[in-house]
Amino acid sequence: SPVAETFRVIQGAMNDEYVKSIQGVFQFELSGEEEGTWYIDLKTKGGSAGSGKPPVTADVVMSMSSVDFVKMFTGKLKPTMAFMSGKLKIKGNMALAIKLEKML
């Protein structure tokens, strides 16, 4: 699936440098075709990403459609635009959400 593939790519791109610079855990609540909960852990050594709830409490929870999520991570939808247009809802630490955007 496109969402699973996106998380596989994210997992492959992780390194200690990202973990050191971001220090946050992100949970994604996706709706639509590929509904479900996914996470990116950039706090634990080495980092991790996958389906389900994160291994530790999320600092940021983002809610959006699975289609928009894939668009955002493939560069077809800017996170700022998604947020401004209501396609992306963010709960938690906004500063960390912005750091993640820079990593994209």
N, CA, C and O of each residue as an XYZ file, in Angstrom:
416
protein
N       0.845     -1.199      0.000
C       0.000      0.000      0.000
C       0.880      1.248      0.000
O       2.004      1.205      0.499
N       0.390      2.355     -0.548
C       1.194      3.590     -0.585
C       1.644      4.066      0.801
O       2.774      4.528      0.957
N       0.768      3.958      1.806
C       1.133      4.401      3.158
C       2.238      3.518      3.726
O       3.230      4.027      4.250
N       2.077      2.207      3.629
C       3.087      1.273      4.143
C       4.425      1.497      3.439
O       5.478      1.467      4.076
N       4.382      1.720      2.137
C       5.588      1.980      1.353
C       6.268      3.271      1.824
O       7.491      3.325      1.950
N       5.464      4.306      2.082
C       5.994      5.591      2.569
C       6.725      5.388      3.895
O       7.816      5.923      4.089
N       6.132      4.619      4.806
C       6.773      4.373      6.100
C       8.027      3.515      5.957
O       8.971      3.656      6.735
N       8.038      2.624      4.961
C       9.229      1.806      4.711
C      10.388      2.713      4.271
O      11.527      2.533      4.702
N      10.076      3.691      3.406
C      11.073      4.652      2.932
C      11.574      5.519      4.094
O      12.773      5.766      4.222
N      10.638      5.980      4.941
C      10.998      6.804      6.105
C      11.940      6.017      7.018
O      12.964      6.537      7.461
N      11.585      4.762      7.295
C      12.405      3.911      8.155
C      13.812      3.775      7.572
O      14.801      3.824      8.304
N      13.894      3.605      6.263
C      15.185      3.448      5.597
C      16.035      4.707      5.604
O      17.262      4.635      5.532
N      15.382      5.865      5.691
C      16.098      7.140      5.642
C      16.556      7.612      7.025
O      17.282      8.600      7.138
N      16.132      6.904      8.071
C      16.452      7.336      9.430
C      17.917      7.162      9.769
O      18.581      6.223      9.331
N      18.394      8.103     10.567
C      19.752      7.963     11.092
C      19.851      8.699     12.418
O      18.954      9.455     12.790
N      20.946      8.471     13.123
C      21.127      9.080     14.449
C      21.132     10.602     14.394
O      20.745     11.266     15.355
N      21.572     11.150     13.266
C      21.617     12.606     13.106
C      20.203     13.191     13.194
O      19.979     14.175     13.899
N      19.242     12.576     12.468
C      17.841     13.014     12.532
C      17.311     12.891     13.951
O      16.647     13.797     14.455
N      17.608     11.757     14.596
C      17.128     11.511     15.948
C      17.664     12.590     16.894
O      16.921     13.144     17.704
N      18.972     12.881     16.778
C      19.588     13.909     17.623
C      18.988     15.280     17.380
O      18.730     16.022     18.328
N      18.763     15.624     16.114
C      18.304     16.978     15.802
C      16.816     17.180     16.065
O      16.396     18.304     16.342
N      16.006     16.126     15.986
C      14.560     16.300     16.140
C      14.051     15.965     17.536
O      13.290     16.741     18.115
N      14.457     14.825     18.086
C      14.057     14.446     19.447
C      12.548     14.540     19.674
O      12.082     15.207     20.597
N      11.798     13.856     18.809
C      10.350     13.871     18.955
C       9.717     12.592     18.442
O      10.300     11.872     17.632
N       8.505     12.321     18.932
C       7.744     11.153     18.485
C       6.445     11.667     17.863
O       5.709     12.450     18.465
N       6.188     11.202     16.641
C       5.046     11.669     15.871
C       4.078     10.531     15.628
O       4.468      9.441     15.207
N       2.807     10.798     15.899
C       1.773      9.786     15.649
C       0.869     10.337     14.563
O       0.486     11.506     14.597
N       0.528      9.489     13.596
C      -0.330      9.894     12.487
C      -1.629      9.109     12.558
O      -1.632      7.878     12.552
N      -2.738      9.850     12.624
C      -4.060      9.222     12.602
C      -4.591      9.432     11.191
O      -5.033     10.525     10.839
N      -4.542      8.375     10.389
C      -4.941      8.500      8.993
C      -6.375      8.018      8.779
O      -6.819      7.036      9.373
N      -7.077      8.738      7.915
C      -8.464      8.378      7.596
C      -8.549      8.067      6.104
O      -7.590      8.274      5.360
N      -9.700      7.570      5.680
C      -9.897      7.291      4.258
C      -9.516      5.867      3.887
O      -9.656      4.941      4.685
N      -9.024      5.707      2.642
C      -8.716      4.394      2.080
C      -7.846      3.528      2.980
O      -8.117      2.342      3.168
N      -6.807      4.128      3.529
C      -5.871      3.361      4.363
C      -5.902      3.866      5.793
O      -4.899      4.339      6.328
N      -7.064      3.757      6.394
C      -7.276      4.241      7.748
C      -6.382      3.502      8.728
O      -6.176      2.295      8.598
N      -5.853      4.218      9.706
C      -5.059      3.557     10.727
C      -4.123      4.502     11.451
O      -4.041      5.688     11.130
N      -3.414      3.957     12.437
C      -2.470      4.723     13.235
C      -1.058      4.294     12.856
O      -0.768      3.102     12.756
N      -0.185      5.271     12.645
C       1.209      5.040     12.273
C       2.074      5.963     13.114
O       1.566      6.908     13.718
N       3.361      5.703     13.158
C       4.226      6.580     13.951
C       5.622      6.715     13.348
O       6.076      5.890     12.556
N       6.277      7.796     13.764
C       7.701      8.001     13.481
C       8.326      8.364     14.831
O       7.963      9.373     15.435
N       9.259      7.544     15.296
C       9.933      7.779     16.574
C      11.331      8.326     16.281
O      12.215      7.601     15.826
N      11.509      9.615     16.550
C      12.816     10.243     16.366
C      13.340     10.708     17.723
O      13.875     11.808     17.867
N      13.166      9.829     18.713
C      13.632     10.111     20.073
C      14.515      8.969     20.555
O      15.562      9.190     21.163
N      14.077      7.748     20.274
C      14.785      6.547     20.694
C      15.995      6.335     19.778
O      15.917      6.603     18.579
N      17.099      5.859     20.331
C      18.320      5.665     19.543
C      18.047      4.914     18.242
O      17.408      3.862     18.240
N      18.542      5.469     17.139
C      18.353      4.838     15.834
C      17.041      5.192     15.154
O      16.938      5.136     13.928
N      16.034      5.557     15.949
C      14.737      5.913     15.399
C      13.986      4.713     14.852
O      14.580      3.667     14.589
N      12.687      4.865     14.682
C      11.884      3.802     14.078
C      10.601      4.406     13.519
O      10.221      5.528     13.853
N       9.949      3.634     12.666
C       8.684      4.067     12.073
C       7.879      2.828     11.746
O       8.444      1.776     11.446
N       6.562      2.945     11.803
C       5.750      1.788     11.465
C       4.294      1.988     11.787
O       3.846      3.101     12.061
N       3.553      0.884     11.750
C       2.119      0.983     12.003
C       1.833      0.751     13.479
O       2.616      0.127     14.194
N       0.694      1.269     13.914
C       0.293      1.145     15.308
C       0.719      2.365     16.101
O       1.225      3.342     15.549
N       0.507      2.291     17.397
C       0.883      3.405     18.273
C       2.385      3.368     18.506
O       2.986      2.294     18.482
N       3.010      4.543     18.735
C       4.456      4.565     18.982
C       4.805      3.859     20.293
O       3.963      3.745     21.183
N       6.063      3.381     20.410
C       6.491      2.671     21.620
C       6.491      3.562     22.866
O       6.415      3.062     23.989
N       6.575      4.864     22.668
C       6.500      5.827     23.780
C       5.436      6.863     23.419
O       5.014      6.939     22.266
N       5.004      7.657     24.392
C       3.956      8.649     24.149
C       4.377      9.636     23.066
O       5.501     10.138     23.077
N       3.473      9.909     22.138
C       3.745     10.838     21.036
C       3.782     12.276     21.539
O       2.987     12.672     22.391
N       4.734     13.061     20.989
C       4.815     14.494     21.292
C       3.864     15.269     20.394
O       3.355     16.325     20.772
N       3.630     14.733     19.201
C       2.778     15.385     18.212
C       1.852     14.330     17.600
O       2.291     13.243     17.224
N       0.566     14.670     17.509
C      -0.381     13.782     16.836
C      -0.926     14.552     15.633
O      -1.466     15.650     15.774
N      -0.775     13.959     14.455
C      -1.254     14.593     13.224
C      -2.373     13.755     12.643
O      -2.251     12.537     12.518
N      -3.465     14.416     12.290
C      -4.606     13.726     11.697
C      -4.815     14.235     10.285
O      -4.875     15.441     10.047
N      -4.927     13.297      9.345
C      -5.159     13.656      7.948
C      -5.593     12.426      7.170
O      -5.570     11.311      7.692
N      -5.991     12.632      5.910
C      -6.379     11.477      5.092
C      -5.121     10.765      4.624
O      -4.060     11.376      4.495
N      -5.248      9.468      4.372
C      -4.098      8.685      3.925
C      -3.591      9.189      2.572
O      -2.388      9.157      2.311
N      -4.501      9.654      1.713
C      -4.121     10.184      0.393
C      -3.256     11.437      0.564
O      -2.219     11.571     -0.086
N      -3.689     12.358      1.446
C      -2.925     13.589      1.683
C      -1.594     13.295      2.359
O      -0.601     13.976      2.102
N      -1.569     12.281      3.225
C      -0.318     11.894      3.896
C       0.730     11.494      2.852
O       1.870     11.956      2.899
N       0.337     10.638      1.919
C       1.263     10.185      0.881
C       1.708     11.381      0.025
O       2.885     11.500     -0.314
N       0.767     12.259     -0.318
C       1.106     13.462     -1.107
C       2.122     14.315     -0.358
O       3.066     14.835     -0.954
N       1.923     14.458      0.961
C       2.803     15.301      1.766
C       4.222     14.728      1.799
O       5.194     15.468      1.650
N       4.338     13.409      1.994
C       5.664     12.800      2.095
C       6.343     12.597      0.745
O       7.534     12.293      0.689
N       5.588     12.763     -0.347
C       6.220     12.658     -1.659
C       6.437     14.042     -2.265
O       6.832     14.174     -3.424
N       6.169     15.077     -1.454
C       6.447     16.449     -1.885
C       5.386     17.074     -2.768
O       5.604     18.153     -3.319
N       4.232     16.417     -2.917
C       3.167     16.970     -3.772
C       2.226     17.893     -2.992
O       1.412     18.605     -3.580
N       2.349     17.872     -1.655
C       1.505     18.720     -0.814
C       2.387     19.274      0.294
O       2.974     18.518      1.068
N       2.478     20.608      0.368
C       3.300     21.223      1.412
C       2.570     21.122      2.749
O       1.386     21.447      2.836
N       3.287     20.665      3.810
C       2.642     20.535      5.121
C       1.969     21.820      5.583
O       0.878     21.772      6.152
N       2.603     22.974      5.347
C       2.029     24.265      5.765
C       0.698     24.498      5.059
O      -0.273     24.925      5.682
N       0.656     24.216      3.756
C      -0.586     24.387      2.991
C      -1.667     23.423      3.480
O      -2.834     23.793      3.607
N      -1.258     22.174      3.754
C      -2.205     21.169      4.250
C      -2.828     21.635      5.562
O      -4.031     21.491      5.779
N      -1.983     22.199      6.442
C      -2.440     22.675      7.741
C      -3.386     23.868      7.579
O      -4.460     23.909      8.178
N      -2.966     24.840      6.758
C      -3.760     26.064      6.552
C      -5.127     25.760      5.936
O      -6.119     26.421      6.245
N      -5.167     24.746      5.054
C      -6.428     24.432      4.368
C      -7.288     23.436      5.151
O      -8.357     23.035      4.691
N      -6.813     23.039      6.344
C      -7.596     22.152      7.188
C      -7.459     20.667      6.845
O      -8.155     19.832      7.423
N      -6.563     20.333      5.907
C      -6.358     18.927      5.541
C      -5.510     18.204      6.586
O      -5.542     16.977      6.685
N      -4.755     18.975      7.361
C      -3.871     18.425      8.382
C      -4.201     19.072      9.717
O      -4.197     20.296      9.842
N      -4.488     18.240     10.717
C      -4.741     18.758     12.071
C      -3.597     18.297     12.958
O      -3.187     17.137     12.922
N      -3.090     19.232     13.757
C      -1.937     18.934     14.612
C      -2.277     19.193     16.070
O      -2.776     20.259     16.430
N      -1.993     18.187     16.909
C      -2.161     18.337     18.360
C      -0.793     18.130     18.973
O      -0.054     17.237     18.558
N      -0.445     18.951     19.965
C       0.830     18.751     20.650
C       1.841     19.828     20.325
O       1.484     20.987     20.111
N       3.096     19.442     20.289
C       4.225     20.355     20.167
C       4.405     20.856     18.730
O       4.923     20.138     17.874
N       3.969     22.108     18.473
C       4.049     22.676     17.120
C       5.501     22.845     16.652
O       5.797     22.660     15.471
N       6.391     23.191     17.562
C       7.796     23.385     17.190
C       8.375     22.087     16.617
O       9.136     22.117     15.650
N       8.010     20.948     17.217
C       8.466     19.655     16.714
C       7.849     19.348     15.353
O       8.510     18.783     14.482
N       6.585     19.719     15.171
C       5.906     19.496     13.887
C       6.648     20.248     12.780
O       6.791     19.745     11.666
N       7.114     21.450     13.096
C       7.860     22.265     12.124
C       9.218     21.631     11.824
O       9.672     21.646     10.680
N       9.866     21.074     12.849
C      11.152     20.377     12.637
C      10.975     19.201     11.688
O      11.814     18.962     10.819
N       9.865     18.459     11.860
C       9.598     17.314     10.987
C       9.399     17.785      9.550
O       9.866     17.141      8.611
N       8.709     18.902      9.382
C       8.479     19.454      8.042
C       9.818     19.719      7.347
O       9.971     19.432      6.160
N      10.785     20.267      8.087
C      12.105     20.543      7.511
C      12.783     19.250      7.067
O      13.485     19.234      6.056
N      12.577     18.164      7.818
C      13.179     16.885      7.475
C      12.601     16.331      6.169
O      13.305     15.672      5.403
N      11.326     16.600      5.923
C      10.671     16.129      4.695
C      11.380     16.703      3.488
O      10.987     16.431      2.354
